[in-house]
Amino acid sequence: MQLVDEMSNILFPTDDLIFLIHDCNTTIKENVWQWRALRESSKRAIITTMKINIVLFQPEIPQNTGNIARTCSATASALHLVHPLGFSLDEKHLRRAGLDYWDGLDITQYEDDEDFFSRFALEHDGDPMFFLSQKGAVSLWETRFWESASSCASSKTDAPVCDDSGNLWLAFGRESRGLDDSMLDAHRDHCIRIPMIEGRRSLNLSNAVAVTVYEALRQAGGLGLKQHGMLWENANA
């Protein structure tokens, strides 16, 4: 994200520069927040090619997938469902959990694991994919998603990472068993674990997805998401 920040700051000044100018000329105060809004807009324009992709392998509980769909919609992430599913996409519990967030959702379905990996290799070869599992050797907090590989020599994982124009893929297994051991063994260096206390097996699937997505977004500086609400805007009007 350093490239994104540098490009946006060339277009629009940093907060420190804005307030330095303000100290010299009080007439600029009314424009301070407009400058900040413009700078954030410039970031959104620069990072339109960056995308998070959530892959669910054989999800079983419709409410979880519905909640994950809401997370995808709120974060402009794509949802990939690998069959067989434990429910129908028309199931009322799925639709109720997803509310009206299904409209405009970027969703792709696959017949099985083989279909997913063959299409991934054909269309997204080179994109980094991380596999979430309690068996992962690397913590989510130790994983740096968006830096260039050359700057990650000290990273505890050898998994590839995204650059500022790439796609990030996050894979999750079914609620009852997680990802298959064969898949974990084949991507051992790409498996990461969400930190939990000793003796706890896992988080709820939709919670695990949300935690991971927002950690990736935090590392990316928000990917253009709106970060302040009405109370902040009113306080700084």
Secondary structure by P-SEA (a helix, b strand, c coil): caaaaaaaaaacccaaaaaaaaaaccccccaaaaaaaaaaaaaaaaacccbbbbbbcccccaaaaaaaaaaaaaacbbbbbccccccccccaaaaaaacccccccbbbbbccaaaaaaaaaaccccbbbbbbcccccccccccccccccccccccccccccccccbbbbbbbccccccccaaaaaaacccbbbcccccccccccaaaaaaaaaaaaaaaacccccccccaaaaaaac
